Amino acid sequence: MIDVYFWTTPNGYKVTIMLEELGWKYNVVPVNIGKGDQFKPEFLKISPNNRIPAMVDHDGPGGAPIAIFESGAILLYLAEKSGWQFMPQDLRQRYDVIQWLMFQMASVGPMLGQAHHFRRYAPEKLPYAIDRYTNEARRIYGVIDKRVAEVPYLAGEYSIADMAVYPWIRPHNWQGQALEDFPHLKRWYDAIEARPAVQRGNAVMKEQLEKARNAPPNKESWEIMFGKKQFEKR
């Protein structure tokens, strides 16, 4: 059995989507980042960077449990364990997937996350920061749009790279972007969202996700996620 330490963030949904695509059973372990569950010692043993998602595969290599943190590493592990599903064995094609996965981890997640923060969560609306990250989000959308104008999916065929990028595009309104401005990206996005496994992955803790979308965090949650509490030595 696989335990997924999860909360309703784009990075969390990467893993549930992948597991649903594989058709594997898994157990969701909620880690409420608004209440500070990510700082509990038992979670830090699994995810030393106090971030979700994390995973424990109780039937890991050699039959022994293995704990993995970082969503990209989890996707790579699951692809390899499944016999390279959604990850080509051909070296050239495999690195098409890996480079777009790294693009998500280095650019899509960090930059769109900053757009979320300064447009939605920052206590002070700073025009410089809002403009910088909204424009960077638009640039990234343009990179994706250009790529999927040439191929159906980021690495040609549907892969873990698409599963990594797609959840970050879902809250596009938080990033100040309209999908209609990027017709090829929208085609790609709609094709992924129509997949039954993706819909099942998106349904995990859906009620909690809707609450988060409709209301910003309260003062206590904001302090835990963005204030001094996250910088305390542990």
SVG drawing of the C-alpha trace seen along z (x, -y; Angstrom):
<svg xmlns="http://www.w3.org/2000/svg" viewBox="-17 -49 36 57">
<polyline fill="none" stroke="black" stroke-width="0.4" points="0.0,0.0 1.1,-3.6 0.5,-6.4 0.2,-9.8 0.8,-12.7 -1.4,-15.2 -3.0,-18.6 -5.0,-20.4 -2.2,-22.2 -1.1,-21.7 1.9,-19.7 -0.4,-17.4 -2.6,-16.7 0.3,-15.7 0.6,-12.5 -3.1,-11.6 -3.4,-12.0 -0.5,-9.7 -1.7,-7.1 -5.2,-7.2 -3.7,-6.9 -1.8,-3.8 -5.0,-2.4 -3.2,-1.8 -4.8,-1.8 -3.4,-4.4 -4.2,-5.9 -4.5,-9.6 -3.0,-11.0 -4.2,-14.7 -1.5,-17.2 -3.3,-20.4 -0.8,-23.0 -3.0,-25.8 -2.9,-24.2 0.8,-23.4 0.7,-19.6 3.7,-19.9 5.9,-20.8 5.1,-17.7 8.1,-15.5 6.6,-12.4 6.0,-14.2 9.5,-15.8 10.9,-12.3 9.3,-11.7 9.6,-15.2 12.5,-17.1 11.7,-20.2 8.2,-20.3 6.4,-20.4 3.7,-18.2 3.4,-15.9 5.4,-13.1 4.9,-9.4 5.6,-6.1 5.5,-3.0 5.2,-0.1 6.3,2.3 9.4,0.5 12.6,1.9 13.4,5.3 10.0,5.3 11.1,2.7 9.2,-0.6 10.6,-3.7 9.8,-7.3 10.0,-9.9 9.5,-13.7 9.4,-16.2 6.6,-15.7 8.9,-15.4 10.9,-12.6 7.6,-10.8 6.5,-10.9 9.8,-9.5 9.7,-6.8 6.1,-5.8 6.9,-5.8 9.9,-3.5 8.1,-1.2 5.2,-0.8 7.6,0.4 8.0,-3.1 4.4,-3.9 4.0,-7.5 7.8,-7.7 9.5,-6.3 12.3,-3.8 14.0,-5.2 16.8,-7.5 16.0,-10.4 12.3,-10.3 12.8,-9.9 14.8,-13.1 12.1,-14.9 9.9,-14.1 12.6,-14.9 13.4,-18.3 9.7,-19.3 9.3,-17.9 12.3,-20.0 10.8,-23.0 7.7,-22.6 9.8,-22.3 12.2,-25.1 9.8,-27.6 6.1,-26.7 5.7,-25.9 7.9,-28.6 6.8,-31.4 3.1,-30.7 3.3,-30.2 4.7,-33.7 1.9,-35.0 -0.6,-33.3 1.1,-34.8 1.3,-38.4 -2.0,-38.5 -4.0,-36.6 -2.3,-36.2 0.1,-39.1 -1.1,-41.5 0.1,-44.4 -0.7,-44.7 2.7,-45.5 2.3,-46.6 5.9,-45.7 5.6,-42.1 2.2,-41.6 3.3,-42.9 6.5,-40.9 5.0,-37.6 1.8,-38.1 4.0,-38.9 6.3,-35.9 3.2,-33.7 2.2,-35.0 5.6,-34.2 5.5,-30.7 2.0,-30.2 3.4,-31.3 6.2,-28.7 3.7,-26.0 1.4,-27.3 4.2,-27.3 5.3,-23.8 1.9,-22.2 1.2,-23.9 3.8,-21.5 3.0,-18.3 -0.1,-16.9 1.6,-16.9 4.7,-18.4 7.0,-15.5 5.0,-14.3 2.9,-11.6 1.0,-12.0 3.5,-11.7 4.4,-12.6 5.5,-16.0 1.9,-16.8 0.7,-15.6 3.2,-17.9 2.3,-21.1 -1.5,-20.7 -2.4,-21.2 -0.6,-24.5 -2.7,-25.8 -5.9,-24.9 -5.9,-28.1 -5.1,-30.3 -7.4,-33.1 -5.2,-33.4 -2.3,-34.0 -4.1,-36.7 -4.3,-34.5 -7.1,-33.6 -6.8,-30.3 -8.5,-31.8 -5.4,-33.9 -3.4,-30.7 -5.5,-28.5 -2.9,-25.6 -2.4,-25.5 -6.2,-25.5 -6.5,-22.5 -3.9,-20.6 -5.4,-21.6 -8.9,-20.5 -7.6,-17.2 -5.9,-16.4 -8.9,-17.5 -11.2,-15.2 -9.2,-12.1 -11.2,-10.0 -8.1,-9.3 -7.4,-13.0 -10.9,-13.7 -10.6,-11.1 -7.3,-12.6 -8.8,-16.0 -11.7,-14.7 -9.4,-13.9 -10.5,-16.2 -12.5,-18.3 -14.7,-19.9 -11.6,-21.2 -10.2,-22.5 -13.4,-24.4 -13.2,-26.0 -9.6,-27.1 -10.5,-28.6 -13.5,-30.5 -11.8,-32.0 -8.3,-33.2 -6.6,-31.8 -7.5,-33.3 -4.9,-35.2 -3.7,-32.1 -3.4,-30.0 -1.6,-32.9 0.9,-33.1 1.6,-29.4 2.0,-29.3 3.6,-32.6 4.7,-34.2 7.4,-33.6 6.2,-30.1 7.5,-28.6 11.0,-29.9 11.3,-28.6 14.1,-26.1 13.0,-22.5"/>
</svg>
